[in-house]
Amino acid sequence: MISVLYVDPDARMREEVCTFLQTDPAIRVEAFVSAHDALDLVREHRFDAIVSESHLPVTDGQTFLEVLRQGRKETTPFIFFAKKSSHSEAIRALNSGATYYLLKGNNPEKVFPVLRHYIMRAVEQHRIKEELEKSENRYRCVVEDQSDFIVRFQPDKKLVFANGAYRRHVSLGEDELPFGQNDLFLQNLQHLSPEHPTSTLETSWILPDGRVEWQNWGNRAIFDEKGHVIEYQSVGRDITEQKTTEFALREALRNLGIMNSITRHDILNQLTGIFGYLEYCLHTSPDPKIRESLSKALQAAETMKAQILFTRDYQEIGNSAPRWQNMDQVFSRAVGTLNLAGIRVECGLEDLWVYADPLIEKVFFNLLENSLRHGERVSIVRVYSRESNEGLTIVYEDDGAGVPPDAKEKIFRREYFQNTGLGLYLSREILAITRMEIRETGTVGEGARFEINVPKGGYGRRVQELPV
């Protein structure tokens, strides 16, 4: 059962929304006129989702949201279902913790299915998050309350010492060494030397009583004066709960990714139909005012499409582990995806390798696209690097119109969406995965100039590929 709190001063709207949502037997709705009354009830009862009009009497929807999020630290999904709103109001609401911001439009009843979908989706995501947090808390308690296992044994696997915590844990006898037959553990020990006497190992074990669990071990070899191993000491702990949580988290994230992909696909399909109808009406309507309105509607739909595609790219950030990449090859791939006819491209990154998220190619793609869209008169694009005591700087520059001083930071913000605004925001997020930073330092009228700062240890100059 999903319990929903709905706040709206419009009596007719309250009735219609409640009636529609409760056609689903899994949803129960309680409706109120004002945020003041709703806040009193939220203090006493827990709801799975809160839906609210933004324009409310006395206490508006934004204040209602902020009281819940900042004042009461309430995490219940909060969805705005607003009759009207400005772009800035929607951005402020989302930045304050709103889960979704949905407009009623001229025919609110047509948006009711979308509202129900948002409620179901928000509640499911919130419940998954709560379960993951509970699992994480359970694991943390287990780790904090238990003592580490300590064992010492000879090269012939004869047990010299095992502390009480480990004996009780694995039901050891006087001279038993349960991991003595574990090939992976023994191979790990064989690589220890006087120069490298320590190692760590994470592996699964079959204990004497038949239990299977994951353990993490820190091993140290003790050598005599001639460099021969005389004893090993291993300190370990049970990490089975952690592994279980990790597996559950990966599965939950995979399910969320599938759900998001399906939702994006369905929305893009609907947008394709909207584009078709709008373009048909635009070309057949004889009224200039109607054509002007249709053009604005097409622009809004294009913006929606770009934002939906952005969520796809944003979801991919961090999904794959960072790796060493040749920047010349990465930049060349980005160049190959765009039509740069009439623009000379110069690349001075031949032997530069950088440790970065696999999506770093999108960073250069976004910079190149920014030059094409906003450079106005770009005839040359160059990229090169320079090293200093602070690290390495990769410089990308063109000879176009440049970026105004008051926009140098704004172009990297999510709310500053102007064709490539989201692309540059995405670029900064991709680089931040491996502690890289980007800024714009060009001069208006002389061209754009982006500097990517790579920290020490995150770059190298090799001919062959560096190990991951």
VEXTIMI-106907 format. One record per residue (C-alpha): residue in three letters; z, x, y. Coordinates in steps of 0.5 Angstrom, whole numbers, padded with zeros to 4 digits, always signed. Each point is the difference from the previous one (the first is absolute). Layout:
BEGIN
AlaZXY...
END
This chain:
BEGIN
Met+0000+0000+0000Ile-0002+0002+0007Ser+0004-0002+0006Val-0003+0000+0007Leu+0003-0001+0006Tyr-0005-0003+0005Val+0002+0000+0008Asp-0005-0004+0005Pro+0001-0005+0005Asp-0006-0004-0001Ala+0003-0006-0005Arg-0007-0001-0002Met-0002+0007-0002Arg+0007+0000-0004Glu-0001-0006-0004Glu-0007+0002-0002Val+0002+0008-0001Cys+0005-0003-0005Thr-0004-0005-0003Phe-0005+0005-0002Leu+0004+0006-0002Gln+0004-0005-0004Thr-0006-0002-0004Asp+0002+0006-0004Pro+0006-0001-0004Ala+0002+0007+0000Ile+0001-0001+0008Arg+0006-0003+0003Val+0000+0000+0008Glu+0005-0002+0005Ala-0002-0001+0007Phe+0003+0001+0007Val-0002-0001+0007Ser+0003+0006+0003Ala+0002+0007-0001His+0007-0001+0002Asp+0001-0005-0006Ala-0003+0004-0005Leu+0004+0006+0001Asp+0006-0004-0001Leu-0003-0002-0007Val-0002+0007-0002Arg+0007+0003+0001Glu+0002-0005-0005His-0006+0000-0005Arg-0005+0005-0003Phe-0008-0002+0001Asp-0005+0003-0003Ala-0005+0000+0006Ile+0001-0002+0007Val-0006-0003+0004Ser+0000-0002+0007Glu-0004-0002+0006Ser+0000+0006+0006His+0001-0005+0005Leu+0007-0004-0001Pro+0005-0003+0005Val+0006+0004+0003Thr-0001+0006-0005Asp-0007+0002-0001Gly-0003+0003-0007Gln+0000+0007+0002Thr+0007+0000+0002Phe+0002-0004-0007Leu-0004+0005-0004Glu+0004+0006+0004Val+0007-0003-0001Leu-0002+0000-0007Arg-0003+0007-0001Gln+0005+0004+0005Gly+0006-0005+0001Arg+0001-0002-0007Lys-0004+0005-0004Glu-0003-0006-0004Thr-0006+0003-0004Thr-0003-0007-0002Pro-0008-0001+0001Phe-0001-0003+0007Ile-0007-0003+0001Phe-0002-0003+0007Phe-0004-0006+0000Ala-0002+0000+0007Lys-0004-0005+0004Lys-0002+0005+0005Ser+0001+0007+0001Ser-0003+0006+0004His-0001+0007-0004Ser+0006+0003+0003Glu+0004-0005-0002Ala-0002+0001-0007Ile+0000+0007+0000Arg+0007+0000+0003Ala+0002-0005-0006Leu-0003+0004-0006Asn+0004+0006+0003Ser+0006-0003+0001Gly+0000-0002-0008Ala-0004-0006-0001Thr-0003+0000-0006Tyr-0007-0004+0002Tyr-0002-0003+0006Leu-0005-0006-0001Leu-0003-0005+0005Lys+0000-0007-0001Gly-0007-0001+0004Asn-0003-0007+0002Asn+0001-0003-0007Pro+0006+0003-0003Glu+0000-0004-0007Lys-0006+0004-0001Val+0005+0006+0000Phe+0005-0003-0004Pro-0003+0004-0007Val+0000+0006+0004Leu+0007-0001+0002Arg+0002-0001-0007His-0003+0006-0003Tyr+0003+0004+0005Ile+0007-0003-0002Met-0001+0001-0007Arg-0002+0007+0001Ala+0005+0002+0005Val+0006-0002-0005Glu-0003+0003-0006Gln-0001+0007+0004His+0007-0001+0002Arg+0003-0002-0006Ile-0003+0006-0003Lys+0003+0005+0005Glu+0007-0003-0001Glu-0001+0001-0008Leu-0002+0007+0002Glu+0006+0002+0005Lys+0004-0003-0006Ser-0002+0005-0005Glu+0000+0005+0005Asn+0007-0001+0001Arg+0002-0001-0007Tyr-0003+0007-0001Arg+0003+0003+0006Cys+0007-0002-0003Val-0001+0003-0007Val-0002+0006+0003Glu+0006+0001+0005Asp+0005-0002-0005Gln-0002+0004-0006Ser+0002+0008-0001Asp-0006+0005-0002Phe-0001+0002-0007Ile+0001+0008-0001Val-0001+0004-0006Arg-0001+0007-0002Phe-0003+0002-0006Gln-0003+0007-0003Pro-0008+0002-0001Asp+0001-0003-0008Lys+0002-0007+0003Lys+0007+0001-0002Leu+0005-0004+0005Val+0005+0004+0004Phe+0003-0005+0004Ala-0002-0008+0002Asn+0005-0003+0005Gly+0003-0007-0002Ala-0005-0004+0004Tyr-0006+0002-0004Arg+0004+0000-0006Arg+0002-0007+0001His-0007-0002+0002Val-0004+0002-0006Ser+0006+0000-0005Leu+0000+0008-0001Gly+0003+0003-0006Glu+0003+0007+0000Asp-0006+0004+0000Glu-0006-0005+0001Leu-0005+0001+0005Pro-0005-0006+0001Phe-0005+0003+0004Gly-0001+0006-0005Gln-0006-0003-0003Asn-0003-0002+0006Asp-0007+0004+0001Leu-0001-0001+0007Phe+0008+0002+0002Leu-0001+0006-0004Gln-0007+0002+0003Asn+0003-0001+0007Leu+0006+0005-0002Gln-0005+0005-0003His-0003+0001+0007Leu+0006+0002+0003Ser+0001+0008+0002Pro+0005+0004+0004Glu-0005-0001+0006His+0000-0007-0001Pro+0006-0002-0004Thr+0000-0008+0002Ser-0004-0006-0001Thr+0000-0007+0000Leu-0002-0005-0005Glu-0001-0008+0000Thr-0001-0003-0007Ser+0002-0005-0005Trp+0005+0001-0006Ile+0001-0003-0006Leu+0008+0000-0001Pro+0004+0001-0007Asp+0001-0008+0000Gly-0007-0002+0001Arg+0000-0001+0007Val-0006+0002+0005Glu+0002+0002+0007Trp-0003+0004+0006Gln+0004+0006+0002Asn-0001+0005+0005Trp+0002+0008-0001Gly+0001+0006+0004Asn+0000+0006-0005Arg+0002+0007+0001Ala-0001+0006-0004Ile+0006+0005+0000Phe-0003+0007-0002Asp+0004+0007-0002Glu-0002+0007+0003Lys-0006+0001-0004Gly-0003-0007+0002His+0001-0003-0006Val+0003-0008+0000Ile+0007+0000-0003Glu+0001-0008+0002Tyr-0003-0006+0004Gln+0004-0005+0004Ser-0003-0006+0002Val+0003-0006+0004Gly-0003-0007+0000Arg+0001-0007+0001Asp-0003-0007-0003Ile-0006-0002+0005Thr-0002-0006-0005Glu+0002-0005+0005Gln-0004+0003+0006Lys-0006+0001-0005Thr+0000-0008-0001Thr+0001-0001+0007Glu-0006+0004+0001Phe-0004-0003-0005Ala+0002-0007+0003Leu-0002+0002+0007Arg-0007+0003-0002Glu-0001-0007-0004Ala+0002-0004+0006Leu-0004+0004+0005Arg-0006-0001-0005Asn+0001-0007+0000Leu+0001+0000+0008Gly-0007+0004+0001Ile-0004-0005-0005Met+0003-0006+0004Asn-0002+0003+0006Ser-0007+0002-0002Ile-0001-0007-0003Thr+0002-0003+0007Arg-0004+0005+0004His-0006-0002-0004Asp+0001-0008+0000Ile+0001+0001+0008Leu-0006+0004+0001Asn-0004-0005-0004Gln+0002-0005+0004Leu-0002+0004+0007Thr-0007+0001-0003Gly-0001-0008+0000Ile+0003+0000+0007Phe-0005+0005+0003Gly-0006-0003-0003Tyr+0002-0007+0003Leu+0002+0003+0007Glu-0007+0004+0000Tyr-0004-0006-0002Cys+0004-0004+0005Leu-0001+0006+0005His-0008+0000-0001Thr-0001-0008+0000Ser+0004-0002+0006Pro-0003-0001+0006Asp+0006+0000+0005Pro+0002+0006+0003Lys+0007-0001+0000Ile+0001-0002-0007Arg-0004+0007-0002Glu+0005+0004+0004Ser+0005-0003-0003Leu-0003+0001-0007Ser-0001+0007+0002Lys+0007+0001+0001Ala+0002-0004-0006Leu-0005+0005-0004Gln+0004+0006+0003Ala+0007-0002-0002Ala-0003-0001-0007Glu-0002+0007+0000Thr+0006+0002+0003Met+0004-0003-0006Lys-0005+0003-0005Ala+0002+0007+0003Gln+0007-0002-0001Ile+0000-0002-0007Leu-0004+0006-0002Phe+0005+0004+0004Thr+0005-0002-0005Arg-0004+0002-0006Asp+0000+0007+0003Tyr+0007+0000+0002Gln+0002-0002-0007Glu-0003+0006-0003Ile+0004+0005+0004Gly+0005+0004-0004Asn-0003-0003-0007Ser-0002+0006-0002Ala+0004+0007+0001Pro-0003+0005+0005Arg-0004+0006-0002Trp-0003+0006+0002Gln-0007-0002+0003Asn-0006+0004+0003Met-0001-0002+0007Asp-0007+0002+0001Gln-0001-0005-0006Val+0004-0005+0002Phe-0003+0000+0007Ser-0007+0000-0003Arg+0001-0006-0004Ala+0002-0004+0006Val-0006+0002+0004Gly-0004-0002-0006Thr+0002-0007+0001Leu-0002-0001+0007Asn-0007+0000+0004Leu+0001+0006+0005Ala-0007+0000+0001Gly-0001+0004+0007Ile+0007+0003+0000Arg+0001+0007-0002Val+0006+0001-0005Glu+0003+0007+0000Cys+0005+0002-0005Gly+0005+0006+0000Leu+0004-0002-0006Glu-0003+0004-0006Asp+0005+0003-0003Leu+0006-0004+0002Trp+0004-0004-0005Val+0006-0005+0002Tyr+0005-0004-0004Ala-0001-0007+0002Asp-0001-0007-0003Pro-0006-0002-0003Leu-0002-0005+0005Ile-0001+0006+0005Glu-0007-0001+0000Lys+0001-0006+0004Val+0003+0003+0006Phe-0006+0004+0001Phe-0004-0006-0001Asn+0004-0004+0005Leu-0001+0006+0005Leu-0007+0000-0001Glu-0001-0007+0001Asn+0004+0000+0006Ser-0005+0005+0003Leu-0006-0005-0002Arg+0004-0006+0003His+0003+0002+0006Gly-0003+0007+0002Glu-0006-0004+0003Arg-0004+0007+0001Val+0002+0004-0006Ser-0005+0006-0002Ile+0005+0005-0003Val+0006-0001-0005Arg+0003+0007-0002Val+0007+0001-0004Tyr+0003+0006-0001Ser+0007+0003-0001Arg+0005+0005+0003Glu+0006+0003-0002Ser+0007+0001+0004Asn+0007+0002-0002Glu+0002-0007+0000Gly-0006-0002-0005Leu-0007-0002-0001Thr-0004-0004+0005Ile-0006-0004-0002Val-0004-0002+0006Tyr-0006-0005+0000Glu-0003-0001+0007Asp-0007-0003+0003Asp-0003+0000+0006Gly+0000-0008+0002Ala+0004-0004+0005Gly+0007+0002-0003Val+0006-0004+0000Pro+0004-0002+0007Pro+0007+0003+0001Asp+0003-0007-0001Ala-0003-0001-0007Lys+0001+0007-0003Glu+0006-0003-0004Lys-0001-0007+0000Ile-0007+0001-0004Phe+0005+0002-0006Arg+0004-0007+0000Arg-0001-0006-0004Glu+0000-0005+0005Tyr-0005+0004+0004Phe-0006-0002-0004Gln-0007+0001+0003Asn-0005+0001-0006Thr+0003+0007-0002Gly+0007-0001+0002Leu+0003-0002-0007Gly-0005+0006-0002Leu+0004+0005+0004Tyr+0007-0004-0002Leu-0002+0001-0007Ser-0002+0007+0001Arg+0007+0002+0003Glu+0003-0003-0006Ile-0004+0004-0005Leu+0002+0006+0003Ala+0007-0001+0001Ile+0000+0000-0008Thr+0000+0007+0000Arg+0004+0001+0007Met-0007+0001+0004Glu+0000-0003+0007Ile-0006-0002+0004Arg-0001+0000+0008Glu-0006-0001+0005Thr+0000+0005+0005Gly-0007+0000+0003Thr-0003-0001+0007Val-0003-0007+0003Gly-0007+0002+0001Glu+0000+0006-0004Gly+0001-0003-0007Ala+0005-0002-0005Arg+0005+0005-0003Phe+0004-0001-0006Glu+0005+0005-0003Ile+0003+0000-0007Asn+0006+0004-0001Val+0001+0003-0007Pro+0007+0003-0001Lys+0001+0006-0003Gly+0000+0000-0008Gly-0005-0006+0001Tyr-0007+0005+0000Gly-0003+0006-0002Arg-0006+0003-0001Arg-0003+0001-0007Val-0007+0000-0003Gln+0002-0003-0006Glu+0004-0006-0001Leu+0008+0000+0001Pro+0004-0003-0005Val+0003-0007+0001
END
